[in-house]
């Protein structure tokens, strides 16, 4: 994975280690370095049917090349489900940044052909190719000689779908295996062949076996013991009759686990015990100590890896043909399985006679023994993987019953990454709050790469003093992001109630299909921007039609808002940036560099647009810009929460049925999940979110901490009884578990511990309301929002605006 294949630009086709590149003869416009994937690389599948190919490298334009640049990739070949469509997918890249990294989702299978191409001005000028890329199962193999290359007779994978990684590059898994000691044969080709045949997938192995090693030598650096192994290798004397591990072997193992990344492999296969069986006095250890040491290795490796790595532990203690094993040592190995710490590997002490080398007189395996050894591992690991896939498939079905919600533990909002507990507002404001923002940026929403542009300009296009039968003054204001009518922009539709003295508090939120859909007023022009089309029969090719006028007025309740003394500001979210993958250049993200894996998606772009609307409101003398309630429904509720977390100018935030990625706790995996968000809706979020598909427990944050970032401002979370996709209870719990931060800052949080019944408003500073019905915004929702705002947003009676 560290190996870099330098692809030199020439006016021909070249091939290097399975990577080839075609360059247009007309121009040599750029230099590209491809770091991943490399030929024969196997990526661990994330579900039964799919996984992600990591495509990573650098792209640099040569001097004088100024055409628009796009980087695309596709996977070709035949998977288990048939021939792949070979659709080109955009990769995040920017020549000004140079580095690019993207995940290319593909079906499990292989070998596939990966193609990466550079387009200049929509014209392909170069194509890079990796001929063998697989999505299958990856294993780390460790232990002593019989897990390495000490067998009798080098073995060869017959399937052609078994590959090995040595920490630098991948290749077919011909013996001797890279990364392990010895230059003879191993069980890995037979294991890979049998498992590949069983699963119909390519198999990747990382072999770290070291001949003659004791379990003591695999301990973390500095761990002590009172008897050294017979070889004295990887140990140091520390005095007082104690020895310590040098940590070299553990470091190799732990570093490899970390390098492969979270869930970048299936499990560790551990085959070791011969060097701890029936050793001479002064070098032996008890079975109890063996179990204790191996437990330490397993637990420490999981800490390094950052996830609960499955370990298979073989029963192995073979010493000589006349002392074929130690039942006590095998029992110690089995005890780790019985305690739940590890899984049971094969009992290879049973492989005696001609399964051993030197005509049955050796401790290593003969060619026949290596074949049998590999088959034994495959017979255990294969069915286990199938069970895992069935369990995972069952668990990834949409959960709609509380009884199916898994047990989970939430990260603590008031504990910093370095373990510091937040005990006062200074630590919160200056350390923990910025830390949480950075984590949400990096892992979920992406970092917003643009502030208020210097070119930002506002144009009042209309002011109608007697709109809606004289109830309101209506304004249409252009917010010109680039300062010109021809550049990126959005139009605000503003209603201010007439007859209200003083500066007016108001609600600000984005709408789905354009400003003309929230009202039947005929003089609101049709928008020219992208519209999603919540009523598909009224929208053609994402363009507005007259038939949609007023179609979404029920979501806005303009007259009710005005009658309560509030103003309303809205804009079409598709005008800020279209809600479709591959459109980043059309919105504010196109004003900066192309987003990378940790940079903003469209949710971030819409949140940015809401802040620009507030920039305008600060210039309007009739508006109380310090009393603006930020609102959002569904995906726009996600944007409202993220905007409110970043922009502390907003006085109140309302999340309407925002679900996963909004107010609902991700770890409940109820209804909408991270997998739903990061696959079909991946353009909403940072590409980094994809690494948590079916791995919500490994998220470093959860959504209660997003709500905590709003503290101490009032926030109202609304749900609907029938909207199980948005997880009403998870939304409630998101607010409830944010309360600790509100309490720290000296204000109330949520004042009930019990999930309220339908249609009961909890109006504490973290409020909650769940109405009867399905996914929508209704008059009942607005009644709750306005009542909540009366308590928390309006100035006290008699106060001067």
C-alpha positions in Angstrom: 0.0 0.0 0.0 3.0 2.2 0.5 4.5 1.2 -2.8 4.3 4.0 -5.4 4.1 3.2 -9.1 5.5 6.1 -11.0 3.7 6.4 -14.3 5.9 8.3 -16.8 4.3 10.2 -19.6 5.3 9.0 -23.0 3.5 9.1 -26.4 2.8 5.4 -26.3 1.4 2.6 -24.2 3.6 1.3 -21.4 3.1 -1.5 -18.8 4.6 -1.8 -15.3 3.6 -4.5 -12.8 0.2 -4.7 -14.4 -0.3 -0.9 -14.6 -0.5 0.6 -18.1 -1.1 4.1 -19.4 -2.2 5.5 -22.7 -1.3 9.1 -23.6 -2.7 11.2 -26.4 -0.1 11.7 -29.0 -1.2 15.4 -29.4 -0.2 16.6 -26.0 1.6 15.7 -22.8 -0.5 17.8 -20.4 0.2 16.4 -16.9 2.1 14.2 -14.6 0.3 11.5 -12.6 1.4 9.2 -9.8 -0.8 6.3 -8.9 -0.3 5.0 -5.3 -3.3 2.7 -5.1 -4.5 0.3 -6.1 -1.5 -1.8 -7.3 -1.7 -4.9 -9.4 -3.2 -7.9 -7.6 -4.4 -5.9 -4.7 -7.4 -7.3 -2.8 -9.7 -5.0 -0.9 -11.8 -6.4 2.0 -15.5 -6.4 1.1 -17.7 -4.4 3.4 -20.9 -6.4 2.8 -21.8 -9.7 1.2 -22.0 -8.2 -2.3 -19.8 -5.1 -2.4 -16.8 -3.2 -1.3 -14.7 -0.2 -2.2 -11.6 0.1 -4.3 -9.4 2.9 -2.9 -8.0 5.0 -5.8 -5.3 7.3 -4.7 -2.4 9.3 -6.2 -1.4 12.8 -7.4 -2.3 14.8 -10.5 -0.3 17.8 -11.6 -1.0 19.8 -14.8 2.0 20.9 -16.8 2.6 24.6 -17.3 0.2 26.3 -19.7 -2.6 23.7 -19.4 -5.7 25.6 -18.3 -8.6 23.4 -19.5 -11.2 22.2 -16.9 -9.8 19.0 -15.5 -11.8 15.9 -14.4 -10.6 12.6 -13.0 -12.7 9.5 -13.5 -12.5 5.8 -12.8 -14.3 2.7 -13.6 -14.2 -1.1 -12.9 -14.5 -3.6 -15.7 -15.0 -7.3 -15.7 -17.4 -9.9 -14.5 -18.5 -10.3 -10.9 -20.6 -12.9 -9.3 -23.7 -11.0 -10.5 -22.7 -10.8 -14.1 -20.8 -8.3 -16.3 -20.1 -5.0 -14.6 -21.7 -1.9 -16.4 -18.3 -0.1 -16.5 -19.8 3.3 -15.6 -17.3 6.1 -15.3 -17.4 7.7 -11.8 -15.9 11.0 -10.9 -13.0 11.0 -8.4 -12.4 14.0 -6.2 -9.3 15.8 -7.5 -7.8 19.2 -8.1 -4.5 20.0 -9.8 -4.0 22.8 -7.3 -4.1 20.4 -4.4 -2.4 17.6 -6.5 -3.4 14.8 -4.1 -6.5 12.8 -4.9 -8.2 9.9 -3.1 -11.6 8.4 -3.7 -13.6 5.2 -3.0 -15.0 3.4 -6.0 -17.8 1.1 -4.9 -17.9 -2.2 -6.8 -19.4 -5.7 -6.5 -17.4 -8.3 -4.6 -15.4 -10.3 -7.0 -12.4 -10.1 -9.3 -10.0 -10.0 -10.9 -11.3 -6.7 -12.3 -9.7 -4.2 -14.5 -9.5 -0.7 -13.1 -9.3 2.3 -15.5 -8.5 5.8 -14.4 -8.7 8.6 -16.9 -7.9 12.3 -17.0 -10.2 14.6 -19.0 -9.2 18.1 -20.1 -12.1 20.1 -21.4 -14.2 16.9 -21.5 -11.7 15.2 -23.7 -9.9 12.1 -22.4 -6.1 12.6 -22.7 -4.7 9.7 -20.7 -5.9 6.4 -19.2 -4.2 4.5 -16.5 -5.0 0.8 -16.0 -4.5 -1.7 -13.2 -5.2 -5.2 -14.6 -5.9 -7.1 -11.5 -8.0 -5.6 -8.6 -10.2 -7.7 -6.4 -12.8 -7.2 -3.7 -12.9 -10.3 -1.5 -11.5 -11.5 1.8 -8.2 -10.5 3.4 -6.4 -12.2 6.3 -3.4 -11.5 8.5 -1.5 -14.7 9.4 0.9 -14.8 12.3 2.7 -17.2 14.6 5.7 -19.4 14.2 7.3 -21.6 11.5 4.1 -23.5 10.4 2.4 -20.1 9.8 5.4 -19.1 7.5 7.6 -20.7 4.8 9.2 -23.6 6.7 7.2 -26.5 5.0 8.6 -29.2 2.8 8.1 -28.1 -0.8 7.0 -24.7 -2.1 3.3 -24.5 -3.0 1.5 -22.7 -5.8 -2.1 -21.3 -5.8 -3.9 -23.2 -8.6 -6.9 -20.8 -8.7 -4.9 -17.7 -9.7 -7.1 -15.7 -7.3 -4.9 -15.7 -4.2 -2.6 -12.7 -3.6 -0.1 -11.8 -0.9 1.0 -8.4 0.5 4.4 -7.8 2.1 3.9 -4.3 3.4 5.0 -2.7 0.2 3.2 -4.4 -2.7 0.9 -7.2 -3.8 1.6 -10.3 -6.0 0.2 -13.7 -6.6 0.7 -15.9 -3.4 3.5 -18.1 -4.7 5.7 -19.6 -2.0 7.8 -18.5 -0.3 5.3 -16.0 1.0 6.5 -12.4 1.3 6.8 -11.0 4.9 7.3 -14.4 6.6 10.5 -16.2 7.6 11.8 -19.3 5.7 12.2 -20.0 2.1 10.2 -23.2 1.8 6.5 -24.0 1.5 3.4 -22.7 3.4 -0.2 -23.6 3.8 -1.4 -20.3 2.3 -1.8 -21.4 -1.4 -4.0 -24.3 -0.3 -5.9 -22.2 2.1 -6.5 -19.5 -0.4 -7.5 -21.9 -3.2 -10.0 -23.7 -1.0 -11.5 -20.5 0.4 -11.7 -18.8 -3.0 -13.5 -21.8 -4.4 -15.9 -21.8 -1.5 -16.7 -18.1 -1.6 -16.2 -17.3 -5.2 -13.9 -14.4 -4.3 -10.3 -13.4 -4.5 -8.3 -14.0 -1.3 -5.6 -11.7 0.1 -3.1 -12.7 2.7 -0.6 -10.8 4.8 1.9 -13.4 6.2 4.0 -12.4 9.3 5.0 -15.8 10.6 8.4 -16.0 12.3 10.0 -19.4 12.7 10.9 -20.7 16.2 9.1 -17.9 18.1 7.5 -18.2 21.5 4.3 -16.4 22.5 6.6 -14.3 24.7 8.4 -12.8 21.8 5.1 -11.5 20.3 4.2 -9.5 23.5 4.2 -5.7 23.3 7.5 -3.9 24.0 8.5 -4.0 27.6 6.1 -6.7 28.8 8.1 -8.9 31.2 8.3 -12.6 32.0 10.4 -14.7 34.3 11.7 -17.3 31.8 13.1 -16.6 28.4 12.4 -18.7 25.3 15.2 -21.1 24.2 16.3 -18.9 21.4 16.6 -15.8 23.5 15.4 -14.0 20.4 13.3 -10.8 20.5 13.9 -10.6 24.3 16.1 -8.5 26.5 17.2 -9.2 30.1 16.0 -6.5 32.5 17.5 -7.9 35.7 16.1 -9.5 38.9 15.5 -12.7 36.9 13.1 -11.0 34.5 13.1 -10.8 30.7 11.2 -8.4 28.5 9.9 -8.5 24.9 11.7 -6.3 22.5 8.3 -5.6 20.9 9.7 -6.1 17.4 7.2 -8.8 16.4 4.3 -7.2 18.0 5.2 -3.9 16.3 5.2 -5.6 12.9 1.8 -7.2 13.6 0.2 -4.1 15.0 1.6 -1.8 12.3 0.2 -4.0 9.6 -3.2 -4.1 11.2 -3.2 -0.3 11.4 -1.9 0.0 7.9 -4.8 -2.1 6.5 -7.2 0.2 8.3 -10.5 -0.3 10.0 -12.1 -3.5 8.7 -9.6 -3.6 5.9 -9.2 -7.3 6.6 -11.4 -10.1 7.9 -9.4 -11.6 10.8 -6.0 -12.7 12.2 -5.2 -16.4 11.9 -2.8 -17.4 14.7 -0.8 -20.7 14.5 1.8 -20.9 17.2 2.6 -23.0 20.2 5.3 -25.5 19.3 8.0 -23.3 20.9 6.1 -23.2 24.2 5.4 -26.9 24.4 7.5 -29.2 26.6 10.5 -26.8 26.8 13.5 -27.3 29.1 13.5 -26.1 32.6 14.2 -22.4 32.8 12.6 -21.8 29.4 9.1 -23.3 29.8 5.9 -21.4 30.8 2.7 -22.8 32.3 -0.4 -23.1 30.1 -2.0 -20.5 32.3 0.8 -18.0 31.5 0.5 -18.9 27.8 -3.2 -18.0 27.8 -2.4 -14.8 29.7 0.3 -13.7 27.3 -1.8 -14.5 24.2 -4.7 -12.6 25.7 -2.4 -9.6 26.1 -1.3 -9.8 22.5 -4.9 -10.0 21.2 -6.2 -7.2 23.3 -3.2 -4.9 22.5 -3.6 -5.6 18.8 -7.2 -4.5 18.9 -6.2 -1.3 20.6 -3.7 -0.6 17.9 -6.1 -1.5 15.1 -8.9 0.6 16.5 -11.5 -2.0 16.2 -12.4 -5.5 17.6 -10.3 -7.6 15.2 -11.5 -11.2 15.2 -8.7 -13.7 16.1 -8.7 -17.4 15.2 -6.4 -19.4 17.5 -5.3 -22.8 16.3 -4.8 -25.7 18.8 -1.1 -26.5 18.2 1.6 -27.8 20.5 3.4 -30.4 18.3 6.9 -31.0 19.6 8.4 -34.2 18.1 7.0 -37.4 16.5 7.3 -39.0 19.9 5.8 -36.1 21.8 3.0 -35.0 19.5 1.6 -32.3 21.7 0.5 -31.0 25.0 -3.2 -31.4 25.9 -2.6 -28.7 28.6 -1.3 -26.1 26.1 -4.1 -26.9 23.7 -6.6 -26.4 26.6 -5.0 -23.0 27.3 -5.5 -22.0 23.6 -9.1 -23.3 23.8 -9.7 -21.3 27.0 -9.4 -18.1 25.0 -12.2 -19.4 22.7 -14.4 -20.4 25.6 -14.0 -16.9 27.2 -15.2 -15.3 23.9 -11.8 -13.6 23.3 -11.0 -15.6 20.2 -12.4 -18.1 17.7 -11.4 -21.7 17.3 -8.9 -22.5 14.6 -8.0 -26.1 13.6 -6.3 -28.7 15.8 -3.2 -29.4 13.7 -1.5 -31.6 16.3 -3.6 -34.3 14.6 -1.6 -34.0 11.5 1.1 -36.7 12.1 3.0 -39.3 10.1 3.4 -38.4 6.4 1.8 -35.0 7.0 5.1 -34.0 8.6 8.4 -33.4 6.8 11.5 -35.6 6.8 9.5 -38.7 6.3 7.3 -37.9 9.3 10.3 -37.2 11.6 10.1 -33.3 11.5 8.0 -30.7 13.2 7.1 -28.9 9.9 4.6 -30.1 7.3 5.3 -32.0 4.2 3.7 -31.0 0.9 0.8 -33.3 1.8 0.6 -31.7 5.2 0.7 -28.2 3.9 -2.3 -29.0 1.6 -4.2 -30.5 4.5 -3.3 -27.6 6.8 -4.7 -25.0 4.4 -7.9 -27.0 3.8 -8.4 -27.3 7.6 -8.2 -23.5 7.9 -10.6 -23.0 5.0 -13.1 -25.5 6.4 -13.3 -23.4 9.6 -13.0 -19.9 8.2 -15.3 -20.2 5.2 -18.5 -21.2 7.1 -17.8 -18.6 9.7 -17.6 -15.9 7.1 -20.9 -17.0 5.6 -22.5 -16.8 9.0 -21.1 -13.4 9.5 -22.5 -12.3 6.1 -25.9 -13.7 6.9 -25.9 -12.0 10.3 -24.8 -8.7 8.9 -27.4 -8.9 6.1 -30.1 -9.5 8.7 -28.8 -6.7 10.8 -28.7 -4.3 7.9 -32.3 -4.8 7.0 -34.1 -1.6 7.9 -34.8 -1.7 11.7 -38.3 -0.4 12.6 -38.8 -2.2 15.9 -37.2 -1.1 19.2 -36.6 -4.7 20.1 -34.2 -5.0 17.1 -32.0 -2.0 18.1 -28.6 -3.2 19.0 -26.9 -2.4 22.3 -24.7 0.7 21.9 -22.5 3.0 23.9 -22.4 6.7 23.1 -19.2 8.8 23.1 -19.1 11.3 25.9 -19.6 14.9 24.7 -17.7 16.2 27.8 -14.6 14.1 27.4 -11.9 15.3 25.0 -9.9 13.1 22.7 -6.9 13.2 25.0 -9.1 12.1 27.9 -9.5 15.5 29.5 -12.9 15.9 31.1 -14.7 19.1 30.4 -15.5 20.7 33.7 -16.2 24.3 32.8 -17.3 26.5 29.9 -13.8 27.6 29.1 -12.6 24.1 28.4 -15.8 23.5 26.3 -15.5 26.7 24.3 -11.8 26.7 23.7 -11.0 23.0 23.5 -13.8 20.5 23.2 -16.2 22.4 21.0 -13.5 23.2 18.3 -12.4 19.5 18.6 -15.9 18.2 17.9 -16.3 20.6 15.0 -13.1 19.2 13.5 -14.3 15.6 13.9 -17.7 16.3 12.3 -15.9 18.1 9.5 -13.4 15.3 8.9 -15.6 12.3 9.2 -19.2 13.3 8.4 -20.0 16.6 6.7 -16.7 17.7 5.4 -14.7 20.8 6.0 -16.3 24.0 4.6 -13.6 25.4 2.5 -15.1 28.8 1.9 -16.2 31.6 4.2 -18.1 34.8 3.2 -16.7 35.8 -0.3 -15.3 39.2 -0.7 -17.5 39.4 -3.9 -20.8 38.8 -2.0 -23.4 41.4 -3.0 -27.1 41.8 -2.4 -29.7 43.1 -4.9 -33.3 43.9 -3.8 -35.2 42.9 -6.9 -38.7 43.6 -5.6 -40.4 45.1 -2.6 -44.2 44.7 -2.4 -45.6 46.6 0.7 -49.1 45.0 0.6 -48.6 41.4 -0.2 -51.0 38.6 0.9 -53.9 40.9 1.2 -51.9 43.6 3.0 -50.6 41.3 5.8 -47.0 41.5 4.8 -44.3 43.3 2.9 -42.7 40.9 0.4 -39.2 41.2 -0.8 -37.2 39.3 -3.4 -33.5 39.7 -2.8 -30.7 38.3 -4.9 -27.7 37.0 -3.0 -24.9 37.2 -5.6 -22.1 34.9 -4.4 -19.7 36.2 -7.1 -21.0 39.7 -7.2 -22.7 39.5 -10.6 -26.1 38.5 -12.0 -24.3 36.0 -14.2 -22.5 34.2 -11.4 -23.6 31.7 -8.7 -26.4 33.1 -6.6 -29.7 32.4 -4.8 -32.9 34.4 -4.5 -34.4 35.0 -1.1 -38.2 35.3 -0.8 -38.9 37.3 2.4 -42.2 38.0 4.1 -42.3 40.6 6.9 -45.5 41.1 8.9 -47.0 44.6 8.6 -48.1 46.4 11.7 -45.3 45.0 13.9 -43.3 47.7 15.7 -39.6 47.2 16.2 -37.2 44.8 14.5 -38.9 41.6 13.5 -37.8 38.1 14.5 -38.1 35.5 11.8 -37.7 32.0 10.5 -35.1 31.1 7.8 -35.1 27.9 5.9 -34.5 26.4 2.5 -37.3 24.9 0.3 -37.1 22.0 -2.1 -38.7 23.1 -5.4 -38.3 26.9 -5.6 -39.9 29.9 -3.9 -42.9 29.8 -6.1 -44.0 26.4 -4.6 -44.6 27.8 -1.1 -47.3 30.3 -2.3 -50.0 30.6 -4.9 -49.1 34.2 -5.6 -48.9 34.4 -9.4 -46.2 37.1 -9.6 -43.5 35.0 -8.0 -41.4 34.0 -11.1 -40.5 30.4 -11.9 -37.0 29.6 -10.9 -34.4 28.6 -13.5 -32.4 26.5 -11.1 -32.4 22.7 -10.4 -35.6 21.6 -8.5 -35.9 18.2 -6.9 -39.5 17.6 -7.7 -41.4 16.4 -4.6 -44.3 16.1 -7.0 -42.6 14.4 -9.9 -45.5 14.7 -12.3 -45.2 18.5 -12.0 -41.4 18.6 -12.8 -39.7 17.9 -16.1 -35.9 17.3 -16.1 -35.6 19.0 -12.7 -36.9 22.2 -14.2 -39.8 24.2 -12.7 -43.2 24.2 -14.4 -46.3 26.4 -13.7 -48.2 23.4 -12.5 -46.1 23.3 -9.3 -47.0 26.8 -8.2 -48.1 26.6 -4.5 -47.7 22.8 -4.5 -45.7 22.9 -1.2 -47.5 25.7 0.6 -48.7 23.3 3.3 -45.1 22.9 4.4 -44.7 26.6 5.1 -48.0 28.0 6.6 -47.0 31.6 5.7 -50.1 33.3 7.0 -49.9 31.5 10.4 -46.3 32.6 10.7 -47.2 36.2 9.9 -50.1 36.3 12.3 -47.8 35.3 15.2 -45.6 38.3 14.5 -42.7 36.5 12.7 -41.2 37.0 9.4 -40.2 34.2 7.0 -37.2 33.9 4.6 -36.7 31.0 2.2 -34.7 30.1 -0.9 -34.6 27.1 -3.2 -31.9 24.7 -2.1 -31.2 23.6 -5.6 -30.2 27.1 -6.5 -27.3 27.0 -4.0 -26.2 23.6 -5.4 -28.1 20.9 -7.2 -29.1 17.8 -5.2 -27.3 15.4 -7.5 -23.9 13.7 -7.5 -21.2 15.3 -9.6 -22.5 18.9 -9.5 -20.0 20.4 -7.0 -18.8 22.9 -9.6 -22.2 24.5 -9.9 -22.5 25.6 -6.3 -20.3 27.4 -3.8 -17.9 24.4 -3.7 -17.0 25.4 -7.3 -15.6 28.7 -6.0 -12.8 26.8 -4.3 -10.8 23.7 -4.9 -12.4 20.4 -5.7 -13.5 18.7 -2.5 -11.3 15.9 -1.1 -12.2 12.9 1.1 -12.6 15.2 4.2 -14.1 18.2 2.5 -17.7 19.4 2.2 -20.6 17.7 0.4 -23.9 19.3 -0.6 -25.2 19.4 3.0 -22.2 21.6 3.7 -22.9 23.7 0.6 -26.6 24.2 1.6 -25.5 25.1 5.2 -23.1 27.7 3.7 -25.9 29.2 1.7 -28.0 29.6 4.9 -25.2 31.6 6.5 -25.0 33.9 3.4 -28.8 34.5 3.8 -28.1 35.7 7.4 -25.4 38.0 6.0 -28.1 39.8 4.1 -30.5 39.9 7.0 -27.9 41.7 9.0 -28.2 44.5 6.6 -32.0 44.9 6.6 -33.1 47.4 9.3 -36.5 45.9 9.7 -35.1 42.5 10.7 -33.8 41.5 14.1 -30.9 39.5 12.8 -30.1 38.4 16.4 -33.4 36.6 16.6 -33.3 34.4 13.5 -34.6 30.8 13.9 -32.9 28.5 11.5 -35.3 25.7 10.3 -34.9 22.7 8.0 -37.0 19.6 7.0 -35.6 16.2 6.2 -32.2 16.5 4.4 -32.5 20.3 4.9 -32.9 19.6 8.6 -29.4 18.0 8.5 -28.2 21.1 6.8 -29.8 23.4 9.4 -28.2 21.5 12.3 -24.8 21.6 10.6 -25.1 25.3 9.8 -26.2 26.1 13.3 -23.2 24.2 14.7 -20.8 26.2 12.6 -22.5 29.6 12.7 -23.3 30.8 16.2 -25.1 33.9 15.0 -28.4 31.9 14.7 -30.5 32.4 17.8 -32.5 29.2 17.5 -32.5 26.0 15.5 -35.3 23.8 14.5 -34.8 20.3 13.0 -37.9 18.8 11.3 -37.5 15.0 10.9 -33.8 15.2 10.0 -33.1 11.5 10.8 -29.7 10.0 10.2 -27.0 12.6 9.8 -29.3 15.0 11.5 -30.8 14.7 15.0 -31.1 10.8 15.2 -28.4 8.8 16.9 -26.4 6.9 14.3 -25.6 4.0 16.6 -29.2 2.9 16.8 -29.1 2.0 13.1 -32.9 2.5 13.2 -34.5 3.4 9.8 -32.0 5.4 7.7 -28.4 4.3 8.3 -24.9 5.5 7.4 -24.9 2.9 4.6 -28.0 4.6 3.1 -26.3 8.0 3.4 -22.9 7.1 2.2 -23.9 5.1 -0.9 -26.9 6.4 -2.8 -26.7 9.8 -1.1 -23.0 10.1 -0.8 -22.8 13.5 -2.4 -24.5 15.0 0.7 -21.5 14.2 2.9 -17.7 13.9 3.0 -16.5 10.8 1.2 -14.8 9.8 4.5 -18.3 8.8 5.9 -18.2 5.7 3.7 -15.6 4.1 6.0 -18.4 3.7 8.6 -20.8 1.7 6.5 -22.1 -1.0 8.8 -19.6 0.3 11.3 -21.5 2.9 13.2 -20.0 1.8 16.5 -16.6 3.1 15.3 -17.8 6.7 14.6 -15.8 9.0 16.8 -18.9 11.1 17.4 -22.6 10.7 17.4 -25.4 13.1 16.6 -26.1 14.2 20.2 -22.7 15.9 20.0 -23.9 17.8 16.9 -26.9 19.1 18.9 -24.5 19.9 21.8 -22.6 22.2 19.4 -25.7 24.4 19.4 -25.5 25.0 23.1 -26.6 27.1 24.9 -29.0 28.2 22.2 -32.6 26.8 22.1 -33.2 23.9 19.7 -36.4 22.2 18.8 -36.4 18.7 17.4 -39.6 17.5 15.7 -40.6 14.0 14.6 -43.6 12.2 13.2 -45.1 9.0 14.6 -45.2 7.2 11.2 -41.8 8.5 10.0 -39.8 5.5 11.1 -37.2 6.1 8.5 -36.2 9.2 10.4 -36.2 7.3 13.8 -38.4 9.5 16.0 -37.0 8.0 19.2 -33.4 8.4 18.0 -34.1 12.1 17.4 -35.5 12.5 20.9 -32.4 10.7 22.3 -30.1 12.9 20.3 -31.5 15.9 22.1 -31.7 14.2 25.5 -28.0 13.2 25.4 -26.9 16.7 24.5 -28.4 18.0 27.7 -25.1 17.5 29.7 -23.4 20.3 27.7 -26.4 22.7 28.2 -26.2 22.0 32.0 -22.5 22.7 31.9 -23.2 26.1 30.4 -25.7 26.9 33.1 -29.0 26.4 31.2 -31.6 23.7 31.1 -31.4 20.9 28.6 -34.3 18.6 27.9 -36.5 18.4 31.0 -37.9 14.9 30.4 -36.2 11.6 30.4 -39.2 9.8 28.9 -40.0 9.8 25.2 -43.1 12.0 25.0 -46.4 10.9 23.6 -47.6 12.1 20.3 -48.7 15.8 20.0 -47.1 16.8 23.3 -44.7 19.7 23.1 -41.7 19.7 25.4 -40.7 23.3 25.4 -37.5 23.2 27.5 -34.4 24.7 26.0 -33.8 21.5 24.1 -37.4 20.9 23.0 -39.1 18.0 21.3 -42.4 17.5 19.5 -43.7 14.4 17.8 -47.0 14.8 15.9 -49.3 12.1 14.4 -48.8 11.3 10.8 -46.0 10.7 8.3 -42.9 12.5 6.9 -43.9 16.1 6.3 -44.3 19.5 7.8 -47.8 20.4 8.8 -49.8 23.2 10.5 -49.4 21.2 13.8 -45.6 21.3 13.4 -45.7 25.1 12.8 -48.0 25.5 15.8 -45.4 23.8 18.0 -42.5 25.8 16.4 -44.2 29.1 16.9 -45.1 28.3 20.5 -41.5 27.2 21.1 -40.3 30.5 19.5 -42.7 32.6 21.6 -40.9 31.2 24.7 -37.3 31.3 23.5 -37.0 33.7 20.6 -39.3 36.7 21.1 -38.1 39.6 23.2 -39.9 39.8 26.6 -43.0 42.0 26.8 -41.9 45.7 27.0 -38.4 45.0 26.0 -36.9 47.4 23.4 -35.9 45.7 20.1 
